[in-house]
Amino acid sequence: MSESNAIPPNAEVCQLMTCLPEKFVVDFANGIDVARERQRHMATRTGFFSRLYDGFTGQGTRHQAEINASLTDGIEGSLIWLQDLSESLARSNHAIVQIQSRVNGMKHDMAHLIDYSVTTRQALNELSQRLDERCYALEQQVARIDILQQAHLHLDGVFSKWGAGRFNGLSFSARCYAALEELRWGAFGNYCQTVSGHERQQQLERLANLAIIQLNQDARLTPGERIATRERWLARPPANTAWFDGEQAVSYLGDWADPYLTPFSYAVSQTPDELPLHLPRLGSAQRMTEGMISELFMEVSS
């Protein structure tokens, strides 16, 4: 892949969808296959992941020369890449916890294999310890600051971008999906993971209300008015305003979605030829918004 196609951390799409680096590092960690004793960069998983990989590792990794020289064929290389990338790109609790879980899984896998060097095991233990320290530091930070205030600031910031038209190169529903993913991977998502019950529901209702208002404004609808899902909610904007990188980013962010379990997120992010059976063919802003919020936030997952 040429350098011109690579997406560095300071690219526009990463500045608008700041959750992209977080998801990238989690996917990189999940792609390390200890049992098969080889490094897997998942370059063929999606073209967008490959572009992120070229941009993030090419400009954000301090040890690239050393890794390229001697470690790219071994598990040691993967672990050094992961440590460097997690230090430079992973900021949210949502991402760090998932990386820590994967590292613990690798430690378990390695415990059943005998052909790894002391160096490899030590590298994995050091990475695990560093992630433990970061998780503890985040917990301490959460204990010191008002996380609700941080969540509100994050919510306001995301909707400021949306209201300013920064997502206008996406379909109506994709604008909402991009905003929700931004929130899920950041301070707002961290807050939703730490609270439950009425407190959590209250914030999700506030999120839904803001998203419904913004979607109605974008689509020029009256409250409760329904429009065709494929022809309106999923329709791409005119060619001169379409945002190709943004569309690929939304598709990448939603690669976890399932047509049966999460039909709204699947249809909006993956734009399949056949719409999921449980997705309404006519929908209001409220129905589309609440459907995506339910899938993204009601069960906190990757």
FENRA-V714590 format. One record per residue. N is the residue number from 1. RES is the residue in one small letter. SS is DSSP state (a for helix, b for strand, c for the rest). PSI is psi in radians with two decimals (NA if undefined). Layout:
BEGIN
N:RES:SS:PSI ; N:RES:SS:PSI
END
This chain:
BEGIN
1:m:c:2.35 ; 2:s:c:2.75 ; 3:e:a:-0.53 ; 4:s:a:-0.41 ; 5:n:a:-0.25 ; 6:a:c:2.59 ; 7:i:c:1.80 ; 8:p:c:2.88 ; 9:p:c:-0.41 ; 10:n:c:0.17 ; 11:a:c:2.74 ; 12:e:a:-0.75 ; 13:v:a:-0.55 ; 14:c:a:-0.47 ; 15:q:a:-0.61 ; 16:l:a:-0.67 ; 17:m:c:1.39 ; 18:t:c:-0.14 ; 19:c:c:-0.21 ; 20:l:a:-0.84 ; 21:p:a:-0.63 ; 22:e:a:-0.86 ; 23:k:a:-0.64 ; 24:f:a:-0.81 ; 25:v:a:-0.68 ; 26:v:a:-0.77 ; 27:d:a:-0.66 ; 28:f:a:-0.77 ; 29:a:a:-0.74 ; 30:n:a:-0.31 ; 31:g:c:-0.11 ; 32:i:c:2.06 ; 33:d:b:1.68 ; 34:v:c:-0.73 ; 35:a:c:-0.52 ; 36:r:c:0.03 ; 37:e:c:0.71 ; 38:r:b:2.77 ; 39:q:c:2.35 ; 40:r:c:1.99 ; 41:h:c:-0.14 ; 42:m:c:0.60 ; 43:a:c:-0.39 ; 44:t:c:0.04 ; 45:r:c:-0.96 ; 46:t:c:2.69 ; 47:g:a:-0.59 ; 48:f:a:-0.74 ; 49:f:a:-0.74 ; 50:s:a:-0.69 ; 51:r:a:-0.69 ; 52:l:a:-0.74 ; 53:y:a:-0.84 ; 54:d:a:-0.71 ; 55:g:a:-0.74 ; 56:f:a:-0.79 ; 57:t:a:-0.51 ; 58:g:a:-0.52 ; 59:q:a:-0.28 ; 60:g:a:0.11 ; 61:t:c:2.05 ; 62:r:c:-0.52 ; 63:h:c:0.44 ; 64:q:a:-0.76 ; 65:a:a:-0.78 ; 66:e:a:-0.72 ; 67:i:a:-0.81 ; 68:n:a:-0.57 ; 69:a:a:-0.62 ; 70:s:a:-0.19 ; 71:l:c:-0.04 ; 72:t:c:-0.26 ; 73:d:c:0.09 ; 74:g:c:2.91 ; 75:i:a:-0.48 ; 76:e:a:-0.72 ; 77:g:a:-0.76 ; 78:s:a:-0.74 ; 79:l:a:-0.66 ; 80:i:a:-0.75 ; 81:w:a:-0.82 ; 82:l:a:-0.76 ; 83:q:a:-0.77 ; 84:d:a:-0.78 ; 85:l:a:-0.70 ; 86:s:a:-0.59 ; 87:e:a:-0.66 ; 88:s:a:-0.44 ; 89:l:a:-0.63 ; 90:a:c:2.04 ; 91:r:c:-0.54 ; 92:s:c:2.67 ; 93:n:a:-0.65 ; 94:h:a:-0.75 ; 95:a:a:-0.80 ; 96:i:a:-0.69 ; 97:v:a:-0.70 ; 98:q:a:-0.69 ; 99:i:a:-0.75 ; 100:q:a:-0.72 ; 101:s:a:-0.72 ; 102:r:a:-0.71 ; 103:v:a:-0.73 ; 104:n:a:-0.64 ; 105:g:a:-0.66 ; 106:m:a:-0.67 ; 107:k:a:-0.70 ; 108:h:a:-0.76 ; 109:d:a:-0.76 ; 110:m:a:-0.48 ; 111:a:a:-0.39 ; 112:h:c:0.03 ; 113:l:c:2.56 ; 114:i:c:-0.11 ; 115:d:c:0.49 ; 116:y:c:2.47 ; 117:s:c:2.86 ; 118:v:a:-0.63 ; 119:t:a:-0.75 ; 120:t:a:-0.81 ; 121:r:a:-0.67 ; 122:q:a:-0.71 ; 123:a:a:-0.72 ; 124:l:a:-0.72 ; 125:n:a:-0.70 ; 126:e:a:-0.71 ; 127:l:a:-0.75 ; 128:s:a:-0.75 ; 129:q:a:-0.72 ; 130:r:a:-0.71 ; 131:l:a:-0.68 ; 132:d:a:-0.74 ; 133:e:a:-0.70 ; 134:r:a:-0.69 ; 135:c:a:-0.73 ; 136:y:a:-0.71 ; 137:a:a:-0.69 ; 138:l:a:-0.69 ; 139:e:a:-0.72 ; 140:q:a:-0.69 ; 141:q:a:-0.74 ; 142:v:a:-0.63 ; 143:a:a:-0.41 ; 144:r:a:-0.53 ; 145:i:c:2.87 ; 146:d:c:1.72 ; 147:i:a:-0.44 ; 148:l:a:-0.69 ; 149:q:a:-0.75 ; 150:q:a:-0.68 ; 151:a:a:-0.73 ; 152:h:a:-0.71 ; 153:l:a:-0.71 ; 154:h:a:-0.79 ; 155:l:a:-0.82 ; 156:d:a:-0.70 ; 157:g:a:-0.75 ; 158:v:a:-0.77 ; 159:f:a:-0.41 ; 160:s:a:-0.75 ; 161:k:a:-0.79 ; 162:w:a:-0.83 ; 163:g:a:-0.48 ; 164:a:c:-0.04 ; 165:g:c:0.25 ; 166:r:c:-0.32 ; 167:f:c:0.23 ; 168:n:c:-0.25 ; 169:g:c:0.02 ; 170:l:c:2.86 ; 171:s:c:2.87 ; 172:f:a:-0.88 ; 173:s:a:-0.58 ; 174:a:a:-0.53 ; 175:r:a:-0.77 ; 176:c:a:-0.75 ; 177:y:a:-0.76 ; 178:a:a:-0.74 ; 179:a:a:-0.73 ; 180:l:a:-0.69 ; 181:e:a:-0.71 ; 182:e:a:-0.79 ; 183:l:a:-0.69 ; 184:r:a:-0.63 ; 185:w:c:-0.05 ; 186:g:c:-2.63 ; 187:a:a:-0.65 ; 188:f:a:-0.75 ; 189:g:a:-0.67 ; 190:n:a:-0.75 ; 191:y:a:-0.77 ; 192:c:a:-0.43 ; 193:q:a:-0.36 ; 194:t:a:-0.21 ; 195:v:c:2.95 ; 196:s:c:3.13 ; 197:g:a:-2.48 ; 198:h:a:-0.67 ; 199:e:a:-0.79 ; 200:r:a:-0.77 ; 201:q:a:-0.63 ; 202:q:a:-0.76 ; 203:q:a:-0.62 ; 204:l:a:-0.60 ; 205:e:a:-0.69 ; 206:r:a:-0.75 ; 207:l:a:-0.82 ; 208:a:a:-0.75 ; 209:n:a:-0.77 ; 210:l:a:-0.74 ; 211:a:a:-0.69 ; 212:i:a:-0.79 ; 213:i:a:-0.81 ; 214:q:a:-0.70 ; 215:l:a:-0.73 ; 216:n:a:-0.68 ; 217:q:a:-0.79 ; 218:d:a:-0.77 ; 219:a:a:-0.03 ; 220:r:c:0.92 ; 221:l:c:2.71 ; 222:t:c:2.70 ; 223:p:c:2.23 ; 224:g:c:-0.20 ; 225:e:c:2.40 ; 226:r:b:2.52 ; 227:i:b:2.89 ; 228:a:b:2.32 ; 229:t:a:-0.97 ; 230:r:a:-0.78 ; 231:e:a:-0.39 ; 232:r:a:-1.02 ; 233:w:a:-0.67 ; 234:l:c:-0.03 ; 235:a:c:2.38 ; 236:r:c:2.63 ; 237:p:c:2.98 ; 238:p:c:2.64 ; 239:a:c:-0.59 ; 240:n:c:-0.20 ; 241:t:c:-0.13 ; 242:a:c:2.51 ; 243:w:c:1.67 ; 244:f:a:-0.83 ; 245:d:a:-0.66 ; 246:g:a:-0.70 ; 247:e:a:-0.75 ; 248:q:a:-0.64 ; 249:a:a:-0.75 ; 250:v:a:-0.75 ; 251:s:a:-0.72 ; 252:y:a:-0.78 ; 253:l:a:-0.53 ; 254:g:c:0.30 ; 255:d:c:-0.11 ; 256:w:c:-0.30 ; 257:a:c:2.64 ; 258:d:c:2.37 ; 259:p:c:-0.42 ; 260:y:c:-0.73 ; 261:l:c:-0.61 ; 262:t:c:1.19 ; 263:p:a:-0.61 ; 264:f:a:-0.90 ; 265:s:a:-0.67 ; 266:y:a:-0.87 ; 267:a:a:-0.73 ; 268:v:a:-0.75 ; 269:s:a:-0.60 ; 270:q:a:-0.23 ; 271:t:c:1.08 ; 272:p:c:2.81 ; 273:d:c:-0.67 ; 274:e:c:2.14 ; 275:l:c:2.56 ; 276:p:c:2.56 ; 277:l:c:-0.67 ; 278:h:c:0.13 ; 279:l:c:2.20 ; 280:p:c:2.47 ; 281:r:c:-0.33 ; 282:l:b:2.35 ; 283:g:b:2.60 ; 284:s:b:2.96 ; 285:a:a:-0.66 ; 286:q:a:-0.77 ; 287:r:a:-0.76 ; 288:m:a:-0.77 ; 289:t:a:-0.88 ; 290:e:a:-0.57 ; 291:g:a:-0.79 ; 292:m:a:-0.71 ; 293:i:a:-0.72 ; 294:s:a:-0.74 ; 295:e:a:-0.61 ; 296:l:a:-0.56 ; 297:f:a:-0.47 ; 298:m:a:-0.65 ; 299:e:c:1.81 ; 300:v:c:1.99 ; 301:s:c:3.07 ; 302:s:c:NA
END
